[in-house]
Amino acid sequence: MLTLEDLARMAQLSSALEVCGHPKPGNVHRTSDFPDATFEQFVASTIAIGPAMLLAARRGFSVGKGELRK
């Protein structure tokens, strides 16, 4: 059974795989940076989003159980 932590890790992994994809039009990837954003920064951001993805999973689970909070 999937846990909320698994869901957060899947969000991180899917983000990392997306930025590593090549070839793809536009956007940052492993052979193309933007002038103000590098591939390495995008990869680092996939790690940084982990806590936010876990929070989103927890909140989504709570809403699904009818525990909507402000």
Secondary structure, 3 states (H helix, E strand, C coil): CCCHHHHHHHHHHHHHHHHHCCCCCCCCECCECECCECHHHHHHHHHHCHHHHHHHHHHHHHHHCCCCCC
